[in-house]
Amino acid sequence: MNFRWINALFWGNSVALSWMWGLGLFFSVQMTYMFGLEGLLVFAVPNALGLMLFGFLTHIVAKRHSGGQESLAIFFEKFSKPFRLIFYLYQVVALSLTVFALARYLFWPLQLATGGLFPLYMCLVVFVVLAAGCLFGEEFGIQKIKVGHAIFGVLLVICIAMILLSLKPFIPVGLDWHAVLPKAWEGPSLLGYSVPLLVGLLVGPWLDLQHWQRAIQIHREKTSVRLSYFFGGSIFFLLLIFHGCLATWVLSKGDATSFGQLGIDKFHYAHELVVQYIDRLNDNSAGLLPLAYYSFLGICILTTLDSGYVALKWFLGITVGKSQHMLVAMLPKKILDSPIPTFFLVAVITLIGLWAKLELEYFMVFFASFFVGYASLAIARCFIPNSQQSLPQIRMFSFASISLVIFAFGYYTSGTALMILGSVLPLIYVIWLVFNADLLRVVTERAGEVMEAAATEIPALRAITKPAAAVPGSPVAPPDDAHALGGHFEGKWFVYSLIASYSDTNSVGNVYFGMYAMFVGKTRELFFNKVMPDFDLKTTKFYILTRSFEHKFVRESREFDTITVKIRVAETNRKFCTLEHQIFGSENQLLGKGKQSLLFVSSKDYSLLDIPSEVYTSFMPYI
């Protein structure tokens, strides 16, 4: 138990350092500059609570699902499928923001190169920072990263101690609840920041691959995810408070014109005010202060970049390894599942941001608006079964983009209402989306029960709900239950039931293993017949062939058991379609599950085709 407690503390330290990225590191200074300690707490409290909430809820998810130490990994593999692109984009923006912040607010103010060499100097800085992140990420890996971060954590404590000793007296001199320089900020109000920060930071960790990978590894090590993230949130909160208080102390030493600069939006930014203050100190009086503070910044950034590298390597390996896209098959797998191309993309985005003289807030707007809806829906899909319907990608993207524009316009115009609306709008849409799906499910499930109960009391309804009699001359009488002879749909699943007979069994009396594939094959043909009733084998321009088939046997069944096969379209790409199936017994116990991959060829020469438009049109409602 003591070991697990210590292990949780180690992981908590790693969680805190990986979350101490450009947003937490430099925006804590800006919030203190704009609104004093009041603004710092508005930023720090939901930030720390967001980490703790993620750990608390993922701990519940891990305990609810089967699979033991791998339960969270198994859950994430299925859960992440509709969010794969968003997970990737979130990581790209987060890493770009981090590298941009270090280059913009540390190396830019120091002006170590002048004239025509300055652009080249900044390019080299970005390259070195990213290369260091790759190096440490490749060196540690997720199993050893907590040890590496423990070493960095000790160095961070030493740096903080050196800073406090160099700037004594540090507390409580110069600390003010409100802004030290109240007239220095003329941008959006504290209320305009409060709601977006509260919403964005509470749900933010749910789209961060670094935290999902950590939570999965923590659970594998039989350590409490909840306790680890409690430690992580607490350590992270203390780091934010330290940096914000340091900024307050520095502000008390100057005036509004001493720090920061005007942005392209004419707002005054001071993310680098501590860097500027230390740079102005006399070398003799500064002592080890510059080394300590710059090392503090470097450690915080490096522990984010190496975590990002490890998380991307893990996520891309999973995604690329299971992809059936033709482009993936053509390109070398080691390139596609490597984080290096992504880090090059991060470098390009960072350099464009530096060239355009953007500020940290221009990256942050995505986390306060664009990603809010996706993160909220991700939480809903973890705990609300009725939110498991297919992700409405186009509508989600449209709402996210509209929210982004509304928030950005509100920020430029200091419109508090627009900033709040831009953050809350995607959240409202997700609530409506989940509630609407829940209402539809309840109506569908209860309608039959209500009609059956009412039929016992109202003769007219009894006549309506009574099963239809056989039609004279009809070759087949309608079934006496709700199951259609040709199968039926239950949501996205096509369902077909049959009764196992003697011909389906082997010498010992249980259903022969090969029959399950036959059952799935028959269900698949009935599914095709249901969704493509006009398909004619004589006139068709394409054939549907089986590319691969796999099935996992869970339980056996016997003669006269009712076998129910469920099949649905799991995913499609340009060339191939994957069908997923589940087989259940008489008592609704799972007998087995699996999947199959389909390909499409020309009926003339059997050449490989893209998925025909008729198939797309028929399958889309059930994906």
URZI-V130390 format. One record per residue. N is the residue number from 1. RES is the residue in three letters. OMEGA is omega as a letter, one per 30 degrees, with the letter a starting at -180 (999 if undefined). D_LAST is the distance of its C-alpha to the last C-alpha in Angstrom with 2 decimals. Layout:
((N,RES,OMEGA,D_LAST) (N,RES,OMEGA,D_LAST))
//
This chain:
((1,MET,l,45.73) (2,ASN,l,47.80) (3,PHE,l,45.96) (4,ARG,l,42.60) (5,TRP,l,44.10) (6,ILE,l,45.37) (7,ASN,l,42.10) (8,ALA,l,40.33) (9,LEU,l,42.94) (10,PHE,l,42.37) (11,TRP,l,38.62) (12,GLY,l,39.35) (13,ASN,l,41.54) (14,SER,l,38.82) (15,VAL,a,36.29) (16,ALA,a,38.87) (17,LEU,l,39.79) (18,SER,a,36.26) (19,TRP,a,35.63) (20,MET,a,38.98) (21,TRP,a,37.52) (22,GLY,a,38.71) (23,LEU,a,37.39) (24,GLY,a,39.26) (25,LEU,a,42.22) (26,PHE,l,43.33) (27,PHE,l,41.82) (28,SER,l,43.83) (29,VAL,a,46.87) (30,GLN,l,45.76) (31,MET,l,45.05) (32,THR,l,48.48) (33,TYR,a,50.06) (34,MET,a,48.57) (35,PHE,l,48.94) (36,GLY,a,50.90) (37,LEU,l,50.08) (38,GLU,l,48.42) (39,GLY,l,45.77) (40,LEU,l,45.56) (41,LEU,l,44.71) (42,VAL,l,42.15) (43,PHE,a,40.40) (44,ALA,a,41.21) (45,VAL,l,40.52) (46,PRO,l,36.82) (47,ASN,l,36.33) (48,ALA,l,37.79) (49,LEU,l,36.18) (50,GLY,l,32.72) (51,LEU,a,33.39) (52,MET,l,34.77) (53,LEU,l,31.93) (54,PHE,l,29.37) (55,GLY,a,31.49) (56,PHE,a,32.02) (57,LEU,l,28.39) (58,THR,l,27.11) (59,HIS,l,30.01) (60,ILE,l,28.66) (61,VAL,a,25.15) (62,ALA,a,26.89) (63,LYS,a,29.00) (64,ARG,a,26.32) (65,HIS,l,24.21) (66,SER,l,25.60) (67,GLY,l,26.52) (68,GLY,a,29.90) (69,GLN,a,30.59) (70,GLU,a,27.17) (71,SER,a,25.26) (72,LEU,l,24.58) (73,ALA,l,23.59) (74,ILE,l,21.11) (75,PHE,a,19.67) (76,PHE,a,19.53) (77,GLU,l,17.76) (78,LYS,a,14.62) (79,PHE,a,15.31) (80,SER,a,15.82) (81,LYS,a,12.65) (82,PRO,a,11.28) (83,PHE,a,15.03) (84,ARG,a,16.28) (85,LEU,a,17.45) (86,ILE,l,18.99) (87,PHE,a,20.73) (88,TYR,a,22.19) (89,LEU,l,23.30) (90,TYR,a,24.85) (91,GLN,l,26.82) (92,VAL,a,27.99) (93,VAL,a,29.27) (94,ALA,l,30.89) (95,LEU,l,32.69) (96,SER,l,33.74) (97,LEU,a,35.12) (98,THR,a,37.03) (99,VAL,l,38.66) (100,PHE,a,39.39) (101,ALA,a,41.05) (102,LEU,a,43.31) (103,ALA,a,44.35) (104,ARG,a,44.83) (105,TYR,l,46.63) (106,LEU,a,48.53) (107,PHE,l,49.41) (108,TRP,a,49.61) (109,PRO,a,52.25) (110,LEU,l,54.29) (111,GLN,l,54.88) (112,LEU,l,55.74) (113,ALA,a,55.76) (114,THR,l,57.03) (115,GLY,a,57.15) (116,GLY,l,55.26) (117,LEU,a,54.37) (118,PHE,l,52.27) (119,PRO,l,48.98) (120,LEU,l,49.41) (121,TYR,a,50.20) (122,MET,l,46.97) (123,CYS,l,44.94) (124,LEU,l,46.68) (125,VAL,l,46.09) (126,VAL,a,42.32) (127,PHE,a,42.35) (128,VAL,l,44.49) (129,VAL,a,42.45) (130,LEU,l,39.18) (131,ALA,l,41.01) (132,ALA,l,42.39) (133,GLY,l,38.95) (134,CYS,a,37.74) (135,LEU,a,40.93) (136,PHE,l,40.80) (137,GLY,l,37.07) (138,GLU,a,37.67) (139,GLU,a,40.76) (140,PHE,a,39.44) (141,GLY,a,35.82) (142,ILE,a,34.18) (143,GLN,a,36.57) (144,LYS,a,39.67) (145,ILE,l,38.63) (146,LYS,l,40.04) (147,VAL,l,43.40) (148,GLY,l,43.41) (149,HIS,l,42.52) (150,ALA,l,45.25) (151,ILE,l,47.73) (152,PHE,l,46.47) (153,GLY,l,46.67) (154,VAL,l,50.34) (155,LEU,l,51.05) (156,LEU,l,49.39) (157,VAL,l,51.69) (158,ILE,l,54.66) (159,CYS,a,53.69) (160,ILE,l,53.38) (161,ALA,l,56.75) (162,MET,l,58.38) (163,ILE,a,57.04) (164,LEU,l,58.34) (165,LEU,a,61.71) (166,SER,a,62.02) (167,LEU,a,61.32) (168,LYS,f,63.25) (169,PRO,a,63.80) (170,PHE,a,60.04) (171,ILE,g,59.49) (172,PRO,a,60.23) (173,VAL,l,61.96) (174,GLY,a,60.02) (175,LEU,a,57.11) (176,ASP,l,56.33) (177,TRP,l,53.80) (178,HIS,a,53.42) (179,ALA,l,53.29) (180,VAL,l,56.39) (181,LEU,a,56.46) (182,PRO,a,55.16) (183,LYS,a,55.79) (184,ALA,a,54.01) (185,TRP,a,50.50) (186,GLU,a,49.89) (187,GLY,a,46.10) (188,PRO,a,43.53) (189,SER,l,44.83) (190,LEU,l,44.08) (191,LEU,l,42.07) (192,GLY,l,39.87) (193,TYR,a,39.11) (194,SER,a,39.00) (195,VAL,l,35.82) (196,PRO,l,33.72) (197,LEU,a,35.16) (198,LEU,a,34.54) (199,VAL,a,30.88) (200,GLY,a,30.09) (201,LEU,l,32.06) (202,LEU,a,30.95) (203,VAL,a,27.23) (204,GLY,a,27.88) (205,PRO,a,27.97) (206,TRP,l,24.39) (207,LEU,a,23.14) (208,ASP,a,26.06) (209,LEU,a,25.38) (210,GLN,a,29.08) (211,HIS,l,28.94) (212,TRP,l,25.92) (213,GLN,l,27.65) (214,ARG,a,30.90) (215,ALA,l,29.59) (216,ILE,a,28.08) (217,GLN,l,31.40) (218,ILE,l,33.49) (219,HIS,l,31.77) (220,ARG,a,32.29) (221,GLU,l,35.94) (222,LYS,l,36.18) (223,THR,a,37.13) (224,SER,l,36.20) (225,VAL,a,33.49) (226,ARG,a,34.80) (227,LEU,a,38.38) (228,SER,a,37.54) (229,TYR,l,35.81) (230,PHE,l,38.66) (231,PHE,a,41.06) (232,GLY,l,38.90) (233,GLY,a,38.69) (234,SER,l,42.43) (235,ILE,l,43.46) (236,PHE,l,41.27) (237,PHE,l,42.83) (238,LEU,l,46.30) (239,LEU,l,45.61) (240,LEU,a,44.46) (241,ILE,l,47.52) (242,PHE,a,49.80) (243,HIS,l,48.59) (244,GLY,l,48.70) (245,CYS,l,52.18) (246,LEU,l,53.31) (247,ALA,l,52.22) (248,THR,l,54.14) (249,TRP,l,57.21) (250,VAL,l,57.04) (251,LEU,a,56.68) (252,SER,a,59.84) (253,LYS,a,61.69) (254,GLY,l,61.08) (255,ASP,a,60.20) (256,ALA,a,57.29) (257,THR,a,58.50) (258,SER,a,58.79) (259,PHE,l,55.10) (260,GLY,a,51.94) (261,GLN,l,51.57) (262,LEU,l,50.22) (263,GLY,l,46.68) (264,ILE,l,45.55) (265,ASP,l,44.70) (266,LYS,l,48.34) (267,PHE,a,47.42) (268,HIS,a,49.48) (269,TYR,a,47.59) (270,ALA,l,49.22) (271,HIS,a,46.70) (272,GLU,a,49.33) (273,LEU,l,52.31) (274,VAL,l,53.04) (275,VAL,l,52.91) (276,GLN,a,55.27) (277,TYR,a,57.62) (278,ILE,l,57.93) (279,ASP,a,58.39) (280,ARG,a,61.28) (281,LEU,l,63.10) (282,ASN,a,66.15) (283,ASP,a,65.55) (284,ASN,a,68.42) (285,SER,a,67.29) (286,ALA,a,63.60) (287,GLY,a,64.18) (288,LEU,a,61.03) (289,LEU,l,58.99) (290,PRO,l,57.17) (291,LEU,a,56.30) (292,ALA,a,55.05) (293,TYR,l,52.91) (294,TYR,l,51.43) (295,SER,l,50.67) (296,PHE,l,48.98) (297,LEU,a,46.68) (298,GLY,l,46.09) (299,ILE,a,45.18) (300,CYS,a,42.68) (301,ILE,a,40.96) (302,LEU,a,41.17) (303,THR,l,39.62) (304,THR,a,36.58) (305,LEU,l,36.26) (306,ASP,l,36.65) (307,SER,l,34.03) (308,GLY,l,31.66) (309,TYR,a,32.42) (310,VAL,a,31.83) (311,ALA,l,28.54) (312,LEU,l,27.21) (313,LYS,l,28.43) (314,TRP,a,26.64) (315,PHE,l,23.29) (316,LEU,l,23.36) (317,GLY,l,24.41) (318,ILE,a,21.40) (319,THR,a,18.91) (320,VAL,a,20.73) (321,GLY,a,21.50) (322,LYS,a,17.95) (323,SER,l,16.70) (324,GLN,a,16.39) (325,HIS,a,16.94) (326,MET,a,19.92) (327,LEU,l,21.80) (328,VAL,l,21.76) (329,ALA,a,23.27) (330,MET,a,25.94) (331,LEU,l,27.21) (332,PRO,a,29.22) (333,LYS,a,27.24) (334,LYS,l,30.17) (335,ILE,a,29.88) (336,LEU,a,26.16) (337,ASP,l,26.29) (338,SER,l,29.61) (339,PRO,a,30.10) (340,ILE,l,32.92) (341,PRO,l,31.02) (342,THR,l,29.52) (343,PHE,l,33.08) (344,PHE,l,34.29) (345,LEU,l,31.74) (346,VAL,l,33.08) (347,ALA,l,36.57) (348,VAL,l,35.86) (349,ILE,a,34.40) (350,THR,a,37.39) (351,LEU,l,39.95) (352,ILE,l,38.54) (353,GLY,l,38.78) (354,LEU,l,42.33) (355,TRP,a,43.31) (356,ALA,a,42.04) (357,LYS,l,43.85) (358,LEU,l,40.91) (359,GLU,a,41.09) (360,LEU,a,39.04) (361,GLU,a,37.80) (362,TYR,l,35.96) (363,PHE,a,33.63) (364,MET,a,33.56) (365,VAL,l,32.18) (366,PHE,a,28.68) (367,PHE,l,28.98) (368,ALA,a,30.40) (369,SER,a,27.80) (370,PHE,a,24.91) (371,PHE,a,23.67) (372,VAL,a,24.54) (373,GLY,l,21.34) (374,TYR,a,19.16) (375,ALA,l,21.73) (376,SER,l,21.95) (377,LEU,l,18.25) (378,ALA,l,18.50) (379,ILE,a,21.40) (380,ALA,a,19.70) (381,ARG,l,16.80) (382,CYS,a,19.66) (383,PHE,a,21.49) (384,ILE,a,19.66) (385,PRO,a,17.21) (386,ASN,l,16.02) (387,SER,a,14.76) (388,GLN,l,12.00) (389,GLN,a,9.31) (390,SER,a,6.83) (391,LEU,l,9.68) (392,PRO,a,10.89) (393,GLN,a,12.20) (394,ILE,l,14.36) (395,ARG,l,15.88) (396,MET,l,16.59) (397,PHE,a,18.22) (398,SER,l,20.15) (399,PHE,l,21.52) (400,ALA,a,22.40) (401,SER,l,24.24) (402,ILE,l,26.04) (403,SER,l,27.12) (404,LEU,a,28.39) (405,VAL,l,30.49) (406,ILE,a,31.86) (407,PHE,a,32.87) (408,ALA,l,34.46) (409,PHE,l,36.38) (410,GLY,l,37.58) (411,TYR,a,38.76) (412,TYR,a,40.69) (413,THR,a,42.35) (414,SER,l,42.85) (415,GLY,a,40.91) (416,THR,a,40.27) (417,ALA,a,38.20) (418,LEU,l,35.87) (419,MET,l,35.40) (420,ILE,l,34.56) (421,LEU,a,32.20) (422,GLY,l,30.36) (423,SER,a,29.74) (424,VAL,a,29.04) (425,LEU,l,26.79) (426,PRO,l,23.55) (427,LEU,l,24.51) (428,ILE,a,24.95) (429,TYR,l,21.57) (430,VAL,l,19.87) (431,ILE,l,22.11) (432,TRP,a,21.20) (433,LEU,a,17.45) (434,VAL,a,17.94) (435,PHE,a,20.59) (436,ASN,l,18.70) (437,ALA,l,15.84) (438,ASP,a,18.74) (439,LEU,l,20.61) (440,LEU,l,17.89) (441,ARG,a,17.45) (442,VAL,l,21.24) (443,VAL,a,21.77) (444,THR,a,19.40) (445,GLU,a,20.94) (446,ARG,a,24.48) (447,ALA,a,24.76) (448,GLY,l,25.43) (449,GLU,a,27.89) (450,VAL,a,29.75) (451,MET,a,30.13) (452,GLU,l,31.40) (453,ALA,a,33.87) (454,ALA,a,35.09) (455,ALA,l,35.59) (456,THR,a,38.23) (457,GLU,a,40.23) (458,ILE,a,39.76) (459,PRO,a,40.73) (460,ALA,l,38.87) (461,LEU,l,35.55) (462,ARG,l,36.48) (463,ALA,a,36.80) (464,ILE,a,33.44) (465,THR,l,31.56) (466,LYS,l,33.58) (467,PRO,a,31.72) (468,ALA,l,32.56) (469,ALA,l,35.32) (470,ALA,l,35.26) (471,VAL,a,35.84) (472,PRO,l,39.14) (473,GLY,l,38.68) (474,SER,a,35.00) (475,PRO,a,34.47) (476,VAL,l,32.11) (477,ALA,l,32.54) (478,PRO,l,29.58) (479,PRO,a,28.65) (480,ASP,l,30.45) (481,ASP,a,27.46) (482,ALA,a,24.14) (483,HIS,l,22.29) (484,ALA,a,21.83) (485,LEU,a,23.33) (486,GLY,a,20.33) (487,GLY,a,17.82) (488,HIS,a,15.81) (489,PHE,l,12.61) (490,GLU,a,12.84) (491,GLY,l,10.19) (492,LYS,a,6.79) (493,TRP,l,9.31) (494,PHE,a,11.44) (495,VAL,l,14.97) (496,TYR,a,18.17) (497,SER,l,21.59) (498,LEU,l,24.82) (499,ILE,l,28.23) (500,ALA,a,29.53) (501,SER,a,32.93) (502,TYR,a,35.85) (503,SER,a,34.56) (504,ASP,a,31.53) (505,THR,l,33.86) (506,ASN,a,36.15) (507,SER,a,39.81) (508,VAL,l,39.41) (509,GLY,l,37.37) (510,ASN,a,33.88) (511,VAL,a,30.87) (512,TYR,a,31.16) (513,PHE,a,28.63) (514,GLY,a,27.67) (515,MET,a,26.67) (516,TYR,l,23.51) (517,ALA,l,22.13) (518,MET,l,23.33) (519,PHE,l,21.61) (520,VAL,l,18.22) (521,GLY,l,19.08) (522,LYS,l,20.02) (523,THR,l,16.92) (524,ARG,l,14.87) (525,GLU,l,17.28) (526,LEU,l,17.02) (527,PHE,l,13.23) (528,PHE,a,13.95) (529,ASN,a,16.79) (530,LYS,a,14.91) (531,VAL,l,12.32) (532,MET,a,14.95) (533,PRO,a,18.22) (534,ASP,a,20.21) (535,PHE,a,19.78) (536,ASP,a,23.38) (537,LEU,a,24.47) (538,LYS,a,27.77) (539,THR,a,26.59) (540,THR,l,23.34) (541,LYS,a,23.47) (542,PHE,l,21.15) (543,TYR,l,20.65) (544,ILE,a,17.78) (545,LEU,l,19.36) (546,THR,a,18.68) (547,ARG,l,19.27) (548,SER,l,19.44) (549,PHE,l,19.10) (550,GLU,a,19.89) (551,HIS,l,20.54) (552,LYS,a,22.35) (553,PHE,a,24.81) (554,VAL,l,25.47) (555,ARG,l,27.70) (556,GLU,l,29.43) (557,SER,a,29.64) (558,ARG,a,32.54) (559,GLU,l,33.68) (560,PHE,l,32.72) (561,ASP,l,29.97) (562,THR,a,26.88) (563,ILE,l,23.94) (564,THR,a,20.44) (565,VAL,l,17.52) (566,LYS,a,13.93) (567,ILE,l,11.17) (568,ARG,l,7.40) (569,VAL,a,5.28) (570,ALA,a,6.31) (571,GLU,l,6.78) (572,THR,l,8.50) (573,ASN,a,11.83) (574,ARG,a,14.55) (575,LYS,a,15.75) (576,PHE,l,13.68) (577,CYS,l,10.47) (578,THR,l,10.23) (579,LEU,l,9.75) (580,GLU,l,10.79) (581,HIS,l,13.36) (582,GLN,l,15.87) (583,ILE,a,19.16) (584,PHE,l,21.35) (585,GLY,a,25.01) (586,SER,a,27.22) (587,GLU,l,27.51) (588,ASN,l,23.82) (589,GLN,a,24.64) (590,LEU,l,22.25) (591,LEU,a,23.59) (592,GLY,l,21.33) (593,LYS,l,17.97) (594,GLY,a,16.67) (595,LYS,l,14.34) (596,GLN,l,14.86) (597,SER,a,14.51) (598,LEU,l,14.69) (599,LEU,a,16.75) (600,PHE,a,17.95) (601,VAL,l,21.68) (602,SER,l,24.03) (603,SER,a,25.66) (604,LYS,a,28.97) (605,ASP,l,29.48) (606,TYR,l,26.48) (607,SER,a,25.90) (608,LEU,a,22.61) (609,LEU,l,20.35) (610,ASP,l,17.55) (611,ILE,a,14.33) (612,PRO,a,15.70) (613,SER,l,14.81) (614,GLU,l,14.62) (615,VAL,l,11.84) (616,TYR,a,9.85) (617,THR,a,10.82) (618,SER,a,10.00) (619,PHE,a,6.51) (620,MET,l,5.36) (621,PRO,a,5.89) (622,TYR,l,3.81) (623,ILE,999,0.00))
//
